[in-house]
Amino acid sequence: MRWTPDGLSSIGKYIDEFEANFARYCGTEYALAVSNGTTGLHLALATLGLGPGDEVIIPDLTFVATANAVAYTGATPVLADIDADTLCLDPRSVKALISPRTKAIIPVHLYGHPADMDALTEIADAHGVTIIEDAAEAHGAEYKGRRAGSLGKCGVFSFYGNKVITTGEGGMLTTNDAAFYQRAKRLRDHAMSPERRYFHEERGFNYRITNLQAALGVAQLERIDDFLARRTEIMGWYHAAIKTTESVRLNRVKNWAKSAFWMICLEVDGFDAARRDASCRR
C-alpha cells in the first residue's frame, strides 16, 4: 500500500480543489497555491527571471513585502507616487519612472480597491514591461467587471489571518499564461524535474501550501460572497457615522471599481502624530 500524506502535507485533493475553485472565482485559467503572499510575489518575479540590474516599479504606500519580494531577486524596487483617491499607483508617476531597466510594474490594490489597470497596462505594453498584481488585500475586488488577479500577467493573493478569506498562512498566484504557470509550478517545488523526481537542473524554492490549509481555503472560498457583503455593510456604517469633507475622507470607490473594503481608511488633513494618536485612543 502506498502511503499518501493526504490531509497534512503539500500533496492532496484539497490543494487541487482550492486552486481550481480560486481560478474559477477570479476568472483565470490557472491558480497556484503558495505558502504566503510574499513568497507568491517572489515566485512571480523569479518566474520572470528578474535579477540584479533590473528595476520594478511599486507604489510608495504598501506593505513592505512588496518591496522585499523585489529585493529577494536582486532587482531594485523603484517607488512611485499614489493616486490621492484610490491610494493605488498613479499612472503618471509610473510613466515618469519607466527606464530601460524597468522589467515589471506591481500595482497594489490597496485596502481592496483596484488600481487603474487600463492606464497602467497601456504604459506597460508601450515599454514591454510585465504587470504583476499585488492583490493581497483584494479578494473579490473588481475593475470594470473583471476580478482582481485576472488583470495582469499574474495576480498574487494572501490568505493571512486578517485577509478576506484565510488559511492562517498561505497565498495564491493566478494567471492565464500557461507557460508562466508551468514554470512557476516547477520553481515552487524545488525546481524538481517533472520527468525525473529528485533531479534539479536549477535553483527552486519550497513555496508549497499544505493540504490541511487548502481544505480550510476551500471552505472559506464558499463563503466569500457573505464575507464581502458584510464588509460592504460595515463600510456603510462608517459613512453613516462620519461626516466626510474635503479634509476628512473615508475610502473612496471609483465608478469603474468594486472594492473588497479590506480595511477602513480614514484620512484627516492637518493632524500631527500626537493628535492622531490621541484620536485613536478615544
KOLTORGU-514739 format. One record per residue (C-alpha): residue number from 0; x negated, y, z negated. Coordinates in pm, whole numbers. Each point is the difference from the previous one (the first is absolute). Layout:
# KOLTORGU-514739
 pos     px     py     pz
 NUM      X      Y      Z
...
# end
This chain:
# KOLTORGU-514739
 pos     px     py     pz
   0      0      0      0
   1   -138    338    100
   2     16    258   -281
   3    125    341    101
   4    -24    294   -241
   5    353    111     94
   6    141    254   -244
   7   -336    105   -138
   8   -284     74    243
   9    -25    179    332
  10    165   -286    191
  11    373    -55     -2
  12    335     49    166
  13     82    325   -182
  14   -293    182    157
  15    126    -89    347
  16    355     95    -96
  17   -101    331   -157
  18   -210     97    301
  19    273    -91    250
  20    273    179   -196
  21   -210    311    -53
  22    -94     22    368
  23    367    -30     89
  24     92    270   -250
  25   -260    244    136
  26     77    -81    362
  27   -345   -138     82
  28   -114   -322    160
  29   -245    -88   -275
  30    -60     46   -371
  31   -300   -121   -199
  32     14    -24   -378
  33   -308    123   -186
  34   -116     30   -359
  35     87    371    -34
  36     51    318    198
  37   -362    111    -27
  38   -135   -325    141
  39    264     27    272
  40   -137    339    107
  41   -357   -128    -12
  42     96   -309    199
  43    167    215    267
  44   -308    221     34
  45   -233   -302      2
  46    214   -162    270
  47    -58    312    212
  48   -375    -42    -56
  49    -60    333   -170
  50   -337     67   -156
  51   -268    260    -78
  52     16    301    230
  53    375    -28     52
  54    253    247   -142
  55    358    -54   -116
  56    237    292    -56
  57    211    -27   -314
  58    217    250   -193
  59   -151    197   -286
  60    302    -94   -215
  61      8   -376    -52
  62   -103   -270   -245
  63   -374    -63     -1
  64     47   -348    152
  65     49    157    344
  66   -346    158    -12
  67   -159   -300   -172
  68    115   -240    271
  69   -173    216    261
  70   -317     22   -208
  71    -10   -381    -44
  72    -70    -32    374
  73   -280    256     -9
  74    207    246    202
  75     63    356   -121
  76    342    120   -119
  77     78    347    138
  78    258    197   -200
  79    277    179    189
  80    260    243   -133
  81    357   -105    -70
  82    328    144    124
  83    169    208   -273
  84    341   -161     51
  85    -79   -369     49
  86   -323     -3   -208
  87   -136   -228    274
  88   -276     57    256
  89     31    329    186
  90    -53    -78    372
  91   -153    345     58
  92   -270    -71   -257
  93    -61   -346    146
  94    -42    143    350
  95   -260    247   -126
  96   -201   -275   -170
  97    -15   -250    289
  98   -359    -65    107
  99   -180   -251    222
 100    -60   -203   -317
 101    371    -24    -92
 102    116   -359     32
 103    323     -4   -202
 104    264    215   -166
 105    175   -118   -315
 106    327    185    -58
 107    127    -61   -354
 108    379     -8    -32
 109    -24    178   -332
 110    266    -58   -266
 111    194   -202    258
 112     40    273    266
 113   -142    -86    343
 114   -258    217    170
 115     68    173    334
 116    -97   -305    203
 117     79    128    350
 118   -232    297    -39
 119   -274   -215   -154
 120     38   -270    266
 121    -32    259    276
 122   -330    118   -151
 123   -126   -356    -51
 124     88   -110    354
 125   -167    305    152
 126   -329    -86   -173
 127     12   -382      2
 128     42    -15   -377
 129    185   -269   -196
 130    276     76   -251
 131     28   -208   -318
 132    303     82   -214
 133    -57     10   -373
 134    355   -101    -89
 135    -82   -106   -355
 136    287    211   -134
 137    235    -16    298
 138    180   -335      8
 139    320     60    195
 140    -84    359     99
 141     92     90    356
 142   -133    234    268
 143    256     75    272
 144    175   -329    -70
 145   -316   -214     -8
 146   -131   -141   -325
 147   -335     82   -151
 148   -254   -264     86
 149    108    -18    365
 150   -126    342    111
 151   -376    -48     51
 152   -248   -272     86
 153     85   -141   -341
 154    159     92   -330
 155   -116    -87   -350
 156    232    -38   -300
 157    -63    -46   -372
 158    199   -225   -232
 159   -150    134   -322
 160    234      0   -298
 161    124    357     50
 162     85    -32    370
 163    345    -32    163
 164    -40   -377      0
 165   -270   -180   -194
 166   -192   -323    -29
 167   -197    131   -299
 168   -302     47    222
 169      2    -57    373
 170     36    169    335
 171     99    -50    362
 172   -147     95    335
 173    250     39    287
 174    -72     25    373
 175    132    -69    349
 176   -348    -73    137
 177    -58   -376     26
 178   -379     22     36
 179    -26    241   -293
 180    215   -231   -214
 181   -203   -310     82
 182   -330    170    -77
 183    130    148   -326
 184    135   -341   -100
 185   -338   -158     60
 186   -192    268   -192
 187    247    -21   -289
 188   -103   -363    -68
 189   -382     25     -8
 190     -9     16    383
 191     31   -377      2
 192      2   -152    348
 193    352   -116     98
 194   -159   -282    199
 195   -234   -129   -272
 196     68     51   -369
 197   -283    128   -220
 198   -188    142    297
 199    -44    377     -8
 200   -158    190    286
 201     39    341   -165
 202     66    162   -335
 203    360    -10   -114
 204    198     74   -314
 205    213   -178   -257
 206    304    226     32
 207    270   -263    -28
 208    319     13   -204
 209    125   -295   -205
 210    307   -206     83
 211    133     83   -346
 212    -17    374     71
 213    157    -51    343
 214    296   -182   -157
 215     65    311   -210
 216    -37    213    312
 217    262   -203    185
 218    248     60   -282
 219    -89    368    -26
 220     43     58    372
 221    353   -141    -21
 222     85    288   -236
 223   -184    284    172
 224    315    171    129
 225    135     18   -356
 226   -330    136   -129
 227    -10    270    267
 228    363     98    -59
 229    -71     39   -371
 230   -302    221     71
 231    211    220    226
 232    263     26   -274
 233   -261    103   -258
 234   -141    259    241
 235    352    143     21
 236     10     38   -379
 237   -315    212     12
 238    136    223    275
 239    322     45   -198
 240   -186     88   -321
 241   -280    222    133
 242     70    322    187
 243   -254     16    280
 244   -136    327    143
 245   -292    100    219
 246   -226    -37   -303
 247    168   -307   -159
 248     17   -294    236
 249    102   -364    -14
 250    -64   -268    264
 251    100    131    341
 252    112   -234    276
 253    -40     89    366
 254    300    -57    226
 255   -199   -266    187
 256    -88   -192   -315
 257    148   -236   -254
 258   -200      7   -323
 259    -47   -293   -233
 260    -21    250   -289
 261   -279   -198   -160
 262    -71    286   -240
 263    180    320    -98
 264   -226    297     73
 265     70    338   -162
 266   -213    291    123
 267     -1    327   -194
 268   -200    298    123
 269   -197    209   -248
 270    -57   -264   -270
 271   -347    -31   -144
 272   -109   -329   -154
 273    103     98   -355
 274    349    107    104
 275     43   -310    213
 276   -102   -231   -284
 277    227    179   -248
 278    298    -44    234
 279    -74   -370     42
 280      4    -54   -377
 281    354    135    -42
# end
